[in-house]
Amino acid sequence: MASDPEDRAAAQRELASLKFAQAQDKAKQDPAAAEKLVRESLALAPGDEKAVDLLGRVIHAQGRLDEAIQVLGEGDGKSCDMCKRYLSVLLLERAGKREAAKDFEGARADYSRATELIPDATTALAVARSSEQLGDLEGMTRAIEKAVPLIRPEDTAAQTEFLGFRERTVLAAAGRGDVATCDRWLNFFPPGAGGDGWYVLQLRVAQELYRQKKVNVAVTRARTMLGSTHTDTLPANRKTEFQRFLADIYRLQGVGYLREGKLAEADDNFRLAMEFLPGDDKIKLLRALAIGGHHETEKALQVVKALPKETKGHAEVMAILESMQVADRLAEGDVEGAKAALARAQAASAETPEVHVAMAEILFITPAAGVNKGIVRQLKKSGIVKYPNDEVNRYGEALSELAWAREQARGLGEGYLFRGPGIDARMANLDRQLRAFYPFPVEFNADSTAILKIRFKSGAAGEVGVKTDSGEQTIRVPAGSEGAEVIVRDPGLTYFRINGKVSSFVTEPYTRVTIDL
């Protein structure tokens, strides 16, 4: 047969076929012998895909995974079409081992090649998983784009894995303020990807953007979810959450405007809040504050009185409105009316900061106890405070009340709802009037004594004689110190003696004053 070229070719094919058949028979029991036979078959019939496929299998059976992949994937410089499925199996095996060894780059390469050979949702998700481990957001997103159309309705495992990817990626992107990535991922809709979980993510994105002070973006997203597009698909409980989210935003914005005295803007926001939570009595309380800010406190009080007393903030708003009446009555010269309003405010909620501001306003015009004409003459000669028009009023106590109000407001926090309209400006204005002639820092003192912290402007050491109606004591101030304290049990006219020089000052109860001499 070898003497005839045509017979020779036929003989080679026949012999190759026989050796391939022998290799098939031995493949399971003796893969090494099968390998020898299949290689001989390929020598006779190079490129025979059945033989290439078998060679890869018997090499793999002997534990030589990398070599099997090489044979199946790159034999004669090109892939074996028939071998694609088995090559994909081997690539997945190696990818799994590489992933377990944390060789994510190698794992991703094998998973990627496997999914190119045999498109499969699980394999595409594995590419995404490796990309996630490598911190490659774009690579992960591209892998998900390939996986999404491959996820079948019955493939709950792939659906669950996708949902995990989406949640992690969307929330991480929201944390960075990367709205484009959020939307790119929220637009992936394989089976099982919509419904309640999708709306939960939309809400969490809006909440995170609001936390980052991207208020308009957050509001737009939330309002879109409540729009006509989602009327038939938005679950009722999620609708309620979106409504409350928007109501809270508008409510807090309204509170901010209220504190600034921007009453029209405040009321606009409260009205928007009520569109989403029409039955919320707290918003009605806030609108009452806006009404009061227009000097219609009587009308505002009627609104509050019509609301249930158990409404959160009811007592505080009553106190705030009555404290606003204090300012209104003082502006009209009705001191007795102002005092009556203050008493009502204290009865409603004595610890509300606005009540202490109203108290400071009353103290500002109230003469200090026990100050007679002789004391006024003494203060004109040696006083360390130059009282306006020689009126010695309870200015220190007023500053103490303002200090308490500021501290209490800080404790309530920026998110606290019930603050009086324009209260910050009201406090600043009173403080400015007092500081024009009363230069010493004042803190609140819970006791009826006066606490004096005495120090020297120069930072030097020295002694100060402090004399009151109760007697005289000597205070030693160490050099460079923050000062030495003395408690005045019976506040009133107090003298300071330094190196024979005498100065005078009216101490007041409930004050802690730092005096630089």
Secondary structure, DSSP 8 states (H G I E B T S, - for coil): -TTSHHHHHHHHHHHHHHHHHHHHHHTTT-HHHHHHHHHHHHHHSTT-HHHHHHHHHHHHHTT-HHHHHHHHHHGGGS--GGGHHHHHHHHHHHHHHHHHTT-HHHHHHHHHHHHHHS--HHHHHHHHHHHHHTT-HHHHHHHHHHHGGG--TT-HHHHHHHHHHHHHHHHHHHHHT-HHHHHHHHT---TT-STHHHHHHHHHHHHHHHHTT-HHHHHHHHHHHTSGGGTTTS-HHHHHHHHHHHHHHHHHHHHHHHHHT-HHHHHHHHHHHHHH-TT-HHHHHHHHHHHHHTT-HHHHHHHHHTS-TTSTTHHHHHHHHHHHHHHHHHHTT-HHHHHHHHHHHHHHHTT-HHHHHHHHHHHHTSB-TT--HHHHHHHHHHBSS--GGG--BSHHHHHHHHHHHHHHHHHH-TT-----TTHHHHHHHHHHHHHTT--S-EEE-SSSSEEEEEE-TT---EEEEEEETTEEEEEEE-TT-S-EEEEESS-SEEEEEETTEEEEEE--TTEEEEEE-
